[in-house]
Amino acid sequence: MSFDAAVLALVARIPRGRVATYGQLAALAGKPRSSRAVGRVMSRADGVPWHRVVNSQGGISRRSRMTGMVTQRIRLEQEGVEFRRGRVVLSRFRWNGGAAGRRAAAPAAGRRGSPAGRGAPLFRAWLA
C-alpha cells in the first residue's frame, strides 16, 4: 500500500468526535518524519473526514481560503470536540490509532504532557 493510500485509510478510521495530528498519521503510516507529506495528501483528499486532522498543537492549520478553516472548526464542534484558546484539547480528543487499550493502559501524563514524565514526545506513547 502506498503512503498516500495508507494515510487516507487511517483518516477514514478516525471516529466521530476524535482528531489526529499530521505527525501522528505519518508515524502510523510508517514514516514518522513525514507530517508535511500528510498535509499534501490531505490537501487533495476527497471522501474522507479531513476535518479530523489538526496540527501538533491541536490547532487548525492555515489554508489559502479562510472558509476551509472555519468549516473545519464548525464540523469538529458539531461532533462534540472542544476547543481551548483556539486549539483542540488533544488530551481529551486525540484518537489512539485504533489500538485498543494502548492509551487507556498508559500511566497518567507527567510534566509538560510527556507520558509519565519520561520526556518522550506524546505521539511515541501511541506507537509503544
Backbone hydrogen bonds in HBPLUS format (Angstrom, degrees):
<---DONOR---> <-ACCEPTOR-->    atom                        ^
c    i                          cat <-CA-CA->   ^        H-A-AA   ^      H-
h    n   atom  resd res      DA  || num        DHA   H-A  angle D-A-AA Bond
n    s   type  num  typ     dist DA aas  dist angle  dist       angle   num
A0006-ALA N   A0002-SER O   2.90 MM   4  6.14 155.6  1.96 150.7 158.1     1
A0007-VAL N   A0003-PHE O   2.92 MM   4  6.17 159.9  1.96 155.4 160.0     2
A0008-LEU N   A0004-ASP O   3.03 MM   4  6.28 168.0  2.04 152.8 155.9     3
A0009-ALA N   A0005-ALA O   2.91 MM   4  6.06 152.5  1.99 144.9 152.7     4
A0010-LEU N   A0006-ALA O   2.96 MM   4  6.19 154.0  2.03 146.1 153.0     5
A0011-VAL N   A0007-VAL O   2.91 MM   4  6.19 164.0  1.94 156.7 160.9     6
A0012-ALA N   A0008-LEU O   3.00 MM   4  6.13 153.0  2.08 142.1 149.3     7
A0013-ARG N   A0010-LEU O   2.97 MM   3  5.18 140.0  2.13 102.0 113.9     8
A0014-ILE N   A0011-VAL O   3.20 MM   3  5.39 155.4  2.26 105.6 112.8     9
A0018-ARG N   A0015-PRO O   3.17 MM   3  5.72 139.6  2.34 142.7 139.4    10
A0019-VAL N   A0093-PHE O   2.84 MM  74  6.04 149.9  1.93 154.7 159.2    11
A0095-TRP N   A0019-VAL O   2.68 MM  76  5.47 158.9  1.72 163.7 160.9    12
A0020-ALA N   A0052-ARG O   2.87 MM  32  6.34 151.5  1.95 161.0 170.6    13
A0054-VAL N   A0020-ALA O   2.91 MM  34  6.26 156.5  1.96 151.9 159.7    14
A0025-LEU N   A0021-THR O   3.01 MM   4  6.29 162.8  2.04 154.3 157.8    15
A0022-TYR N   A0054-VAL O   3.21 MM  32  6.48 132.5  2.45 158.6 168.2    16
A0026-ALA N   A0022-TYR O   2.98 MM   4  6.24 155.1  2.04 147.1 154.5    17
A0027-ALA N   A0023-GLY O   2.95 MM   4  6.16 160.2  1.99 147.7 152.5    18
A0028-LEU N   A0024-GLN O   2.95 MM   4  6.19 162.1  1.98 150.6 155.7    19
A0029-ALA N   A0025-LEU O   2.90 MM   4  6.02 137.4  2.08 141.8 153.2    20
A0031-LYS N   A0026-ALA O   2.87 MM   5  5.21 151.5  1.95 159.4 151.0    21
A0030-GLY N   A0027-ALA O   3.06 MM   3  5.18 158.5  2.11 104.2 110.6    22
A0034-SER N   A0031-LYS O   3.09 MM   3  5.59 145.6  2.21 135.3 132.2    23
A0037-ALA N   A0034-SER O   3.09 MM   3  5.20 123.4  2.42  98.0 112.2    24
A0038-VAL N   A0034-SER O   3.17 MM   4  6.59 145.4  2.29 145.7 155.2    25
A0039-GLY N   A0035-SER O   3.09 MM   4  6.47 151.1  2.18 143.3 150.8    26
A0040-ARG N   A0036-ARG O   2.99 MM   4  6.35 147.9  2.10 143.9 152.4    27
A0041-VAL N   A0037-ALA O   2.98 MM   4  6.29 158.7  2.02 148.2 153.2    28
A0042-MET N   A0038-VAL O   2.83 MM   4  6.09 160.6  1.87 153.1 158.9    29
A0043-SER N   A0039-GLY O   2.96 MM   4  6.13 138.5  2.14 140.9 151.4    30
A0044-ARG N   A0041-VAL O   3.15 MM   3  5.58 149.9  2.25 107.4 115.9    31
A0045-ALA N   A0042-MET O   3.20 MM   3  4.81 167.5  2.22 100.2 103.6    32
A0050-TRP N   A0048-VAL O   2.73 MM   2  5.56 132.1  1.95 113.8  98.1    33
A0052-ARG N   A0049-PRO O   3.07 MM   3  5.92 170.5  2.08 127.1 129.7    34
A0053-VAL N   A0050-TRP O   3.26 MM   3  5.93 154.5  2.33 124.4 124.0    35
A0055-ASN N   A0059-GLY O   2.92 MM   4  5.36 171.4  1.93 159.9 159.8    36
A0058-GLY N   A0055-ASN O   2.91 MM   3  5.28 162.2  1.94 117.7 122.6    37
A0088-VAL N   A0058-GLY O   2.76 MM  30  4.65 174.9  1.77 128.3 127.3    38
A0068-GLY N   A0065-ARG O   3.33 MM   3  5.97 144.1  2.47 113.1 119.7    39
A0069-MET N   A0066-MET O   3.05 MM   3  5.33 124.1  2.38 103.9 117.6    40
A0070-VAL N   A0066-MET O   3.12 MM   4  6.47 159.0  2.16 156.0 162.0    41
A0071-THR N   A0067-THR O   2.88 MM   4  5.99 161.1  1.92 146.6 152.5    42
A0072-GLN N   A0068-GLY O   3.01 MM   4  6.14 152.9  2.08 139.2 146.0    43
A0073-ARG N   A0069-MET O   3.16 MM   4  6.44 163.4  2.19 147.3 150.8    44
A0074-ILE N   A0070-VAL O   2.96 MM   4  6.20 166.2  1.98 156.2 160.2    45
A0075-ARG N   A0071-THR O   2.93 MM   4  6.11 166.4  1.95 152.7 156.3    46
A0076-LEU N   A0072-GLN O   3.01 MM   4  6.20 162.2  2.04 151.5 156.4    47
A0077-GLU N   A0073-ARG O   2.92 MM   4  6.11 163.9  1.95 153.5 158.0    48
A0078-GLN N   A0074-ILE O   2.93 MM   4  6.14 151.1  2.01 148.7 156.9    49
A0079-GLU N   A0075-ARG O   3.18 MM   4  6.44 131.8  2.42 137.0 148.9    50
A0079-GLU N   A0076-LEU O   3.04 MM   3  5.11 133.6  2.27  97.4 110.5    51
A0081-VAL N   A0076-LEU O   3.03 MM   5  5.34 156.7  2.09 151.2 143.8    52
A0080-GLY N   A0077-GLU O   3.01 MM   3  5.02 158.3  2.06 103.1 109.5    53
A0089-VAL N   A0082-GLU O   3.20 MM   7  6.21 152.9  2.28 155.8 154.1    54
A0084-ARG N   A0087-ARG O   2.71 MM   3  5.33 156.2  1.77 154.1 158.3    55
A0087-ARG N   A0084-ARG O   3.13 MM   3  5.33 155.9  2.19 106.9 114.3    56
A0090-LEU N   A0088-VAL O   2.92 MM   2  5.55 115.5  2.35 112.6  95.3    57
A0092-ARG N   A0089-VAL O   2.99 MM   3  5.70 153.1  2.07 117.7 125.5    58
A0093-PHE N   A0089-VAL O   3.01 MM   4  6.14 156.0  2.06 150.5 158.0    59
A0094-ARG N   A0090-LEU O   3.07 MM   4  4.86 145.1  2.20 133.7 130.2    60
A0102-ARG N   A0099-ALA O   3.27 MM   3  5.77 158.9  2.32 123.9 130.2    61
A0105-ALA N   A0101-GLY O   2.89 MM   4  5.62 147.3  2.00 139.3 146.2    62
A0106-ALA N   A0103-ARG O   3.14 MM   3  5.17 146.5  2.26  99.2 109.1    63
A0110-GLY N   A0114-SER O   2.75 MM   4  5.50 160.0  1.79 165.7 167.9    64
A0114-SER N   A0111-ARG O   3.26 MM   3  6.05 171.7  2.27 125.7 126.9    65
A0117-GLY N   A0114-SER O   3.27 MM   3  5.22 169.4  2.28 117.7 114.5    66
A0118-ARG N   A0115-PRO O   3.07 MM   3  6.01 171.8  2.08 132.3 133.9    67
A0124-ARG N   A0121-PRO O   3.06 MM   3  5.70 146.3  2.17 116.4 125.4    68
A0125-ALA N   A0122-LEU O   3.05 MM   3  5.64 143.6  2.19 114.3 123.2    69
A0126-TRP N   A0123-PHE O   3.06 MM   3  5.28 139.3  2.23 101.3 112.6    70
A0127-LEU N   A0124-ARG O   3.09 MM   3  5.20 136.3  2.29  98.5 110.3    71
A0128-ALA N   A0124-ARG O   3.18 MM   4  6.36 127.5  2.47 144.9 157.9    72
